[in-house]
Amino acid sequence: MLYAQASARPQLVPARLLAELRSKNADIRTEAANQIGALRSRGALSSLIRALSDSDAGVREAACYALGQIADPNAAPHLVHAMTDTTPEVRATAAFALGMVGERRSATALSNALEDAEPAVRCSAVMALGLMQDQEAIDEVVEMLNDPSFDVRFDAVWTLGQIGELDVEDSLRSSLINLDMIRIDDSLKEAFRQSVQRSLEEIQERNILAPVVEADGSRSRPRRVAPATNIEDTAHRVTKRIAIRQSALPVPTERARQANSAGSVGLRVLVGADGHPARIYVVRRGRHGLDQRAVQAAMQYRFDPSMIEGLPQTEWLDLDIRFER
């Protein structure tokens, strides 16, 4: 399901949610943090940071998620500290949140998390480095292609595609050979092969569109920039509406498969005038790492952008990523 949105501006935090974040009931506090994250309410930043010290792990995890969606760099040091939490799910969500924030000074903490004993944490750290497109992490991510966990290998493939360096192509192809050493069913092997192929294509595309080196040594990337558009306000000028040109099948995490978790994850995607996703927020969560896999899949979508008076537009839209059992 795909439909246009006017914007994805953070909304003011309702006083009700701030009150519920102080409730004596942990479930109410957790749900309040999740709702604040979906609204991306910057006014709740200090309250969410305090919630990172909550006695309930579920509240701490939801607070990490919300801070990642708000994406305020001031939250990064607190999320780095949350990566020392005793609960693996909190550490995993903190790592994913750091990727969403994109504060590059947290890359060292994410690099350290690649050695975490829990596969879910390693997955999130790998993906966060991909969201940051951290070129300095390439060698470490290549090593993760041999991780004992299939999920970690899968996420490492995606991350290498996002970073886009040509010299990892041989490593990606070799990962297909090493895949036979893990006992997984044929459907997951096929999903892995497709992921490798998409990442190889992503690398080629990124290098074709690589920045141009000017005579003075400066680097520039030709692009058409247009402000995010409210399609409803300009309907009389639209000559073509946004459409999906290429989708990607989402692959559930191992812990989601074990929990028989399915359903859909709601995303808000900023599609650039070039048809590529430029920014993604999670507005309806999935459990057991499904929200992270939904973001991965959406980053691999390609769109035919809306056209207004002959010019392609940058536009926000809502996208549902569905996981089947």
C-alpha positions as CSV (number, residue, x, y, z in Angstrom):
1,M,0.0,0.0,0.0
2,L,1.4,3.4,-1.0
3,Y,-0.1,6.8,-0.7
4,A,1.2,10.4,-0.6
5,Q,1.8,12.4,2.5
6,A,2.2,16.1,2.8
7,S,5.2,16.0,5.1
8,A,6.9,14.0,7.9
9,R,7.5,16.9,10.3
10,P,7.8,16.0,14.0
11,Q,4.6,16.7,15.8
12,L,4.1,18.3,19.2
13,V,4.0,15.7,21.9
14,P,0.5,15.4,23.5
15,A,0.5,16.1,27.3
16,R,-1.3,12.8,27.7
17,L,1.7,10.8,26.4
18,L,4.1,12.6,28.6
19,A,1.9,11.8,31.6
20,E,1.6,8.2,30.5
21,L,5.4,8.0,30.2
22,R,5.4,8.5,34.0
23,S,2.7,5.9,34.7
24,K,3.2,3.3,37.3
25,N,2.2,0.7,34.7
26,A,5.2,-0.4,32.6
27,D,2.9,-1.4,29.7
28,I,1.4,2.1,29.6
29,R,4.9,3.6,29.7
30,T,6.1,1.4,26.9
31,E,3.1,2.2,24.6
32,A,3.5,5.9,25.3
33,A,7.2,5.8,24.2
34,N,6.2,3.9,21.1
35,Q,3.5,6.5,20.2
36,I,5.9,9.3,20.8
37,G,8.4,7.7,18.5
38,A,5.7,7.3,15.8
39,L,4.9,11.1,16.2
40,R,8.6,12.0,16.3
41,S,7.9,14.4,19.1
42,R,11.0,16.4,19.8
43,G,9.4,17.9,22.9
44,A,9.7,14.5,24.6
45,L,13.5,14.2,24.2
46,S,14.4,14.8,27.8
47,S,11.6,12.5,29.0
48,L,12.7,9.7,26.7
49,I,16.3,10.1,27.8
50,R,15.1,9.6,31.4
51,A,13.2,6.5,30.3
52,L,16.4,4.9,29.2
53,S,17.0,4.3,32.9
54,D,13.5,2.8,33.5
55,S,13.4,-0.3,35.7
56,D,11.5,-2.1,32.9
57,A,13.4,-3.3,29.9
58,G,10.4,-2.9,27.6
59,V,10.2,0.8,28.4
60,R,13.9,1.2,27.9
61,E,13.7,-0.5,24.5
62,A,10.7,1.6,23.4
63,A,12.6,4.8,24.5
64,C,15.5,3.8,22.3
65,Y,13.2,3.3,19.3
66,A,11.5,6.7,19.9
67,L,14.9,8.5,20.1
68,G,15.9,6.9,16.9
69,Q,12.8,8.1,15.1
70,I,13.2,11.7,16.5
71,A,16.8,11.5,15.3
72,D,18.1,14.3,17.4
73,P,22.0,14.1,17.6
74,N,21.8,15.1,21.3
75,A,20.4,11.7,22.0
76,A,23.4,9.8,20.5
77,P,25.6,9.7,23.7
78,H,22.6,8.4,25.7
79,L,21.9,5.7,23.1
80,V,25.6,4.7,23.1
81,H,25.3,4.2,26.9
82,A,22.1,2.2,26.3
83,M,24.2,-0.2,24.2
84,T,25.7,-1.4,27.6
85,D,22.2,-2.5,28.8
86,T,22.0,-6.0,30.2
87,T,19.0,-6.8,28.0
88,P,20.0,-7.7,24.4
89,E,16.8,-6.3,22.8
90,V,17.6,-2.9,24.4
91,R,21.1,-3.0,23.0
92,A,19.8,-4.0,19.6
93,T,17.3,-1.2,19.4
94,A,19.8,1.3,20.7
95,A,22.2,0.3,17.9
96,F,19.4,0.6,15.3
97,A,18.4,4.0,16.7
98,L,22.0,5.3,16.4
99,G,21.9,4.4,12.7
100,M,18.7,6.3,12.3
101,V,20.2,9.3,14.2
102,G,23.2,9.1,11.9
103,E,25.7,10.7,14.4
104,R,29.0,9.5,13.0
105,R,30.8,9.9,16.3
106,S,28.8,6.9,17.5
107,A,30.4,4.7,14.9
108,T,33.1,3.4,17.3
109,A,30.4,2.1,19.7
110,L,28.7,0.4,16.8
111,S,32.0,-1.1,15.7
112,N,32.4,-2.5,19.2
113,A,28.9,-4.0,19.1
114,L,29.9,-6.1,16.2
115,E,31.5,-8.4,18.8
116,D,28.4,-8.6,21.0
117,A,27.5,-12.2,22.0
118,E,23.9,-11.7,20.8
119,P,23.2,-12.0,17.0
120,A,20.4,-9.5,17.2
121,V,22.8,-6.8,18.5
122,R,25.3,-7.6,15.9
123,C,22.6,-7.3,13.2
124,S,21.5,-3.9,14.4
125,A,25.1,-2.6,14.6
126,V,25.8,-3.8,11.1
127,M,22.6,-2.2,9.8
128,A,23.3,1.0,11.6
129,L,26.7,1.3,9.9
130,G,24.9,0.8,6.6
131,L,22.4,3.6,7.4
132,M,25.4,5.8,8.1
133,Q,27.2,4.6,4.9
134,D,30.3,4.4,7.0
135,Q,33.1,3.7,4.6
136,E,35.6,3.2,7.4
137,A,33.6,0.1,8.6
138,I,34.0,-1.8,5.3
139,D,36.6,-4.3,6.5
140,E,34.7,-5.0,9.6
141,V,31.4,-5.5,7.7
142,V,33.1,-7.8,5.2
143,E,34.3,-10.0,8.2
144,M,30.6,-10.2,9.3
145,L,29.9,-12.1,6.0
146,N,31.4,-15.1,7.8
147,D,29.4,-14.6,11.1
148,P,27.9,-17.8,12.6
149,S,24.4,-16.2,12.3
150,F,22.6,-16.1,9.0
151,D,20.8,-12.9,10.0
152,V,24.1,-11.1,10.6
153,R,25.4,-12.2,7.2
154,F,22.2,-11.1,5.6
155,D,22.4,-7.7,7.1
156,A,26.1,-7.4,6.3
157,V,25.3,-7.9,2.6
158,W,22.7,-5.1,2.7
159,T,25.1,-2.8,4.5
160,L,27.9,-3.3,1.9
161,G,25.4,-2.4,-0.8
162,Q,24.5,0.8,1.1
163,I,28.2,1.8,1.5
164,G,28.7,1.1,-2.2
165,E,32.5,0.4,-2.5
166,L,33.5,-1.6,-5.6
167,D,36.2,-3.5,-3.9
168,V,33.8,-5.6,-1.9
169,E,32.2,-7.3,-4.9
170,D,34.4,-10.4,-4.7
171,S,33.6,-10.7,-1.0
172,L,29.9,-10.6,-1.7
173,R,30.2,-13.3,-4.4
174,S,32.3,-15.4,-2.0
175,S,29.6,-15.1,0.6
176,L,27.3,-17.2,-1.6
177,I,29.8,-20.1,-1.5
178,N,30.2,-19.9,2.3
179,L,26.4,-19.9,2.7
180,D,26.3,-23.6,2.3
181,M,28.1,-24.0,5.6
182,I,25.0,-22.8,7.5
183,R,22.0,-25.0,7.9
184,I,19.1,-23.0,6.6
185,D,16.2,-23.8,4.3
186,D,16.2,-23.2,0.6
187,S,13.9,-20.2,0.7
188,L,16.4,-18.3,3.0
189,K,19.3,-19.3,0.7
190,E,17.4,-17.9,-2.2
191,A,16.6,-14.7,-0.3
192,F,20.3,-14.3,0.5
193,R,21.2,-14.8,-3.2
194,Q,18.8,-12.1,-4.2
195,S,20.1,-9.8,-1.5
196,V,23.7,-10.3,-2.8
197,Q,22.5,-9.5,-6.3
198,R,20.7,-6.4,-5.2
199,S,23.7,-5.2,-3.3
200,L,26.0,-5.8,-6.3
201,E,23.5,-3.8,-8.4
202,E,23.4,-1.0,-5.7
203,I,27.2,-0.8,-5.8
204,Q,27.3,-0.5,-9.5
205,E,24.5,2.2,-9.5
206,R,26.2,4.2,-6.8
207,N,29.5,4.2,-8.6
208,I,27.8,5.2,-11.9
209,L,26.3,8.1,-10.1
210,A,29.5,8.8,-8.2
211,P,30.5,12.4,-7.4
212,V,32.2,14.2,-10.3
213,V,35.7,15.5,-9.5
214,E,36.1,19.0,-10.7
215,A,39.3,20.7,-12.0
216,D,39.8,22.3,-8.6
217,G,39.6,19.0,-6.8
218,S,36.1,19.6,-5.4
219,R,33.5,16.9,-5.7
220,S,30.0,17.4,-6.8
221,R,27.1,15.1,-7.6
222,P,24.7,16.3,-10.3
223,R,21.1,16.1,-9.0
224,R,17.8,17.9,-9.3
225,V,16.6,19.2,-6.0
226,A,13.0,19.9,-5.3
227,P,11.2,20.5,-2.0
228,A,9.0,17.8,-0.5
229,T,5.6,18.3,-2.1
230,N,2.1,18.2,-0.9
231,I,0.4,16.5,-3.9
232,E,-3.1,17.5,-2.8
233,D,-2.2,21.2,-2.9
234,T,-0.8,20.9,-6.4
235,A,-3.2,18.4,-7.8
236,H,-4.2,20.6,-10.7
237,R,-0.5,20.6,-11.9
238,V,0.3,16.9,-11.4
239,T,0.9,15.1,-14.7
240,K,2.0,11.8,-13.2
241,R,1.7,10.4,-9.7
242,I,4.3,8.5,-7.8
243,A,4.5,4.8,-8.5
244,I,6.6,1.8,-7.4
245,R,9.0,0.8,-10.1
246,Q,10.9,-1.9,-8.1
247,S,10.1,-3.5,-4.8
248,A,12.0,-5.8,-2.5
249,L,10.6,-8.8,-0.6
250,P,11.2,-8.3,3.1
251,V,12.9,-11.2,4.9
252,P,12.0,-11.8,8.6
253,T,14.7,-12.2,11.2
254,E,15.3,-15.6,12.8
255,R,13.8,-14.5,16.1
256,A,10.7,-13.3,14.2
257,R,10.4,-16.7,12.5
258,Q,10.9,-18.5,15.8
259,A,8.2,-16.4,17.4
260,N,5.9,-16.9,14.4
261,S,5.7,-13.1,14.2
262,A,4.1,-11.6,11.1
263,G,2.0,-8.6,10.0
264,S,3.0,-5.3,8.5
265,V,5.4,-2.4,9.5
266,G,4.3,1.1,8.6
267,L,7.0,3.4,7.2
268,R,7.1,7.0,6.1
269,V,9.5,7.4,3.2
270,L,11.0,10.5,1.6
271,V,11.4,9.7,-2.1
272,G,13.9,11.9,-3.9
273,A,13.4,13.3,-7.4
274,D,15.7,10.5,-8.6
275,G,13.2,7.8,-7.4
276,H,15.5,6.7,-4.5
277,P,14.4,6.6,-0.9
278,A,16.3,9.4,0.9
279,R,14.9,9.1,4.4
280,I,12.7,6.5,6.2
281,Y,10.9,6.6,9.5
282,V,9.0,3.8,11.3
283,V,5.4,4.9,12.1
284,R,4.0,1.5,13.1
285,R,6.4,-1.0,14.7
286,G,7.1,-4.6,14.1
287,R,8.5,-7.0,16.7
288,H,11.6,-9.1,16.8
289,G,13.5,-6.9,14.4
290,L,10.9,-6.7,11.7
291,D,10.9,-2.9,11.7
292,Q,14.6,-3.0,10.9
293,R,14.1,-5.5,8.1
294,A,11.2,-3.3,6.8
295,V,13.6,-0.3,6.5
296,Q,16.1,-2.5,4.7
297,A,13.5,-3.6,2.2
298,A,12.2,-0.1,1.6
299,M,15.7,1.3,1.0
300,Q,15.9,-1.1,-1.9
301,Y,12.6,0.2,-3.5
302,R,12.8,2.4,-6.6
303,F,10.0,4.7,-7.6
304,D,8.8,6.7,-10.6
305,P,8.5,10.1,-8.9
306,S,5.5,12.3,-9.3
307,M,5.8,14.9,-12.1
308,I,4.6,18.4,-11.9
309,E,4.9,20.6,-14.9
310,G,7.4,18.2,-16.3
311,L,9.7,18.1,-13.3
312,P,10.2,15.1,-10.9
313,Q,9.3,15.8,-7.3
314,T,10.7,15.0,-3.9
315,E,7.8,13.6,-1.9
316,W,6.8,11.9,1.4
317,L,4.7,8.8,1.2
318,D,3.5,6.1,3.5
319,L,4.4,2.5,2.7
320,D,3.3,-0.8,4.3
321,I,5.9,-3.6,4.4
322,R,4.1,-6.9,5.0
323,F,5.7,-10.0,6.5
324,E,4.1,-13.4,5.9
325,R,4.3,-16.4,8.2
